[in-house]
Amino acid sequence: MTEELREGLPFVIQLTVFVLAAWVGIEVISKVPQMLHTPLMSGTNAIHGVVLVGAILVLGAAAGGGFETALGIVAVAFGAANVVGGFVVTDRMLQMFKRRPDPPDGEGR
């Protein structure tokens, strides 16, 4: 095996894992019925919160240059936006199940 092939092999493996993960993710998400999407998303928010904490720890321990740090900050920002958006959608879903107060007598009839 030549030196160039050995250096490029980890990238090929990483690219293969990325492509397979994207493909499996698309397949799994596309099979979820629309009625279950929001409850499943609210459940995964807790998991994503743990992942976000891990990403922050990894970003803090990064020994790379400016590009790696900037990319990590962008990833943490997108992850935080995903968690916040998930909780907003979950809150809206739960609002649908709250009982509305009855209108006072003489109004709305």
N, C-alpha and C positions, 0 to 999 in steps of 0.2 A: 504494500500500500504506500503510495507516495505521500509526501508531507502535505501537499495541497489538498488531497482527498481527505486526510485525517482532520485537517482544520475545518473543512467544509461540512463534514459529517454531522456534527452537533446541530448546525443550522438546519440541515435537511430533516433531522429528527424533530427538532422544534417546530419546523413548518408543518411536518406531517401531523404532529399532535394537535397543532392549532387548527388545521383543516378538518381533521376528524372530530375535534371537539365542537367546532362550528356546525358541522353537518349533523352530528347527534343532537345538538341543541335545537337546531331548526326542526328536525324530525320530531323531537319530543314536544316542543312548543306547539307545533301545528296540529298535534293530536289532542290537545286539551280543548274540551268544549268551552264555548264562550261563557256559559253559566258558572263554570268553575274557575275561570281565569282570575277574577278579583279575590276570591277567598284564598286561592293558592298563592297569589302575589302577597297577600297580607302575611301569610305564614312564612314566606321566604324573606320578608324584610328583616326578621330577627337574624336569620342566617347571614344575610348580606351585611348586617351591622357588624357581625363578628369578622367577616371578611374585610370590611373597611378598617377595623382596628388593626388587623394583621397587615394591611397595606400601609397604614401609617407607620407601624413599627418597622416594616421593611424599608420604607422611604427614609426613616430616621437613621437606619443602619447602612444606607447606601454609601458606598465608597467611590461611586462613579463621579463623572464630571458634571458639568452644568446641564448637558442634554438629558442625562438619566434622571437628574433631580427634577428638571422641568417636566419631563414625561411622567414621573411619579406624582408630581403635584396635580397635573391634569387628570391622571387616573383617579386619584383620591377625590378630586372635586366632582368628577362624573359619578363616582360611586356614592358620594354624599348626596348628590342631586337625585340619584336613583332611590336611595333610602327615603329621603324626604318626600319625593313624589309618590312613592308607594304608600307611605303613611297618609298622605293627603287623599289619595284614592280610596284607601280603606276607610278613612273617616267619612268620606262622602257616601260610601256604601252603607256604613252603619247608620247614617242619618236617615236612610230610606226606611229603616225598620223602627224608628222611633214613632211613637204615637203622637199625632198632632193634637194640640189642645182644641177642645170643642169651642166653636164660636159662641160669644154671648148671645142670650135670647134676643131675638128681633133682628139680628145681623146675619146676613148670608143665607137667609131663607126666602 
